[in-house]
Amino acid sequence: MNGAPPRGLRRVLAPIVTLTIGLVAAAACSNGGGGESTAPGTLPPIATTAPPTTGAPSTTVATRYEVRAGDTLSAIADAHSVTVDAVLAANPEIASADDIHDGQFIQIPAPASVTSLTVDQ
């Protein structure tokens, strides 16, 4: 292991890190436009309110998973933080939750709780 977070986690964290760096850089380059001056070498206060969210689903794509001996659709769904119904909807060729077999490839949709954030500037 190289110390880097898993690819899925990097996909979630990258926009947050980019946003944070951008906010810190913007704060360092201005005094917030409120007419308040800051002492040399200090940063102006950064707003602590959460940015508005659009509530739009993330563009994260589905994951391809190979079914292993002993897997159940319920266990696979739980391991990927999705519902069995969501997995079945992403795989119309699967007639029921019991209709999977070793070596079969299925699509695992992105968890519904992951959302995109839009920050108004």
N, C-alpha and C positions, 0 to 999 in steps of 0.2 A: 504494500500500500504506500502511496507516495505522499500522504498527508492532505491531499486535496479532497474536498467534499465530493460525494457522489454526484454524477451528472445531473440527476433530477433536482437535487438540492441547489446545485450551481445555477440551474435555470431559474429557480425561484429567487435566489439571493442576488443574482447579478443586477437586476433592475433596482433592487433596494439599495445596494452598495453604490451604484451609479447615481441614484437620486441623492443619497446622503452626501457623496463627494460633491455633487453639483450644488447642493444647498450650502455646504460649508464654504465652497469657493465663492459663491454669490455673496455670502455674508462677509467674507474677507475682503471683497472688492467694493462693498458699499456699506453705508451705515443704515440701511433699511429704508431710506427715503423719508423717515419720520422727523428729520430735522435735528435728531439727537447726535451729538458727536461722541466719539469713543476715544479713549486714551490711546496714544501710539502703542502699537504692538498688541492690542486687545481686539477681540471680535465683538461686534454688537450682539445683543441677545437674539436668539433664534426662537421663533414662535414654537410653542409646544403643542399646538392643536393639531389634530390629525388632518391630513389632506382629504378633500372630498374624493369619494370613490364613484366610479361609474356603475359598478355592479355588473359590468359586462364580463362574461366568462373569459378566462385566459385562452391564449392561442396555443397552449401546450397540447402537443399531439398525443395520440394514443400510444401505448407501449405494446410491443409484440411480445407475447409470453408463450413459451413451450411447456405444455402440460407434461408433468412427470408422473410416474407410477405412484398411486396413492393420493394424488391431488384431488380436491373437491372444488367445485366452482365457488362454494361459500368461503373456503379457506383462501383461495386465490384472490377473491374480491376483498376479503378482510385485509390481506397482506398488502393490497394496493390502495386501501382506504376508499373503496367504491362499493356500491351495492351489487348484489347478484343481478338484479334487474338491469342495472346499467351495463354490466358485462354482456348479458343476453341481448340487450338492444344493440350493442356494438358488434355482435356476432349473430346475425340473423340465421346463419346456417346451423346454429345450435338449437335443437328443438326444445330441450329442457335442461335444467341444471344437472341432471344425471347423465346427459348425453355428451360427455367429453372422454377422451382416451389419451393414453401415453403417447407422446410424440406429436400431438396435435398443436398447431399454433393458433392462438386466439389473440384478439385485440383487447387491451385493458384501457378503458377511457380514462382521461385525466380526472382526478377527484373534482367534484362539483364545487367544493369549498374554496378552490383556488380561484382568485379573481385578479383582474388587472387593476392597477391604480393609475389615475390620471391626476396630475397636479396642475392647478390653474396658477399661472404666474402673472 
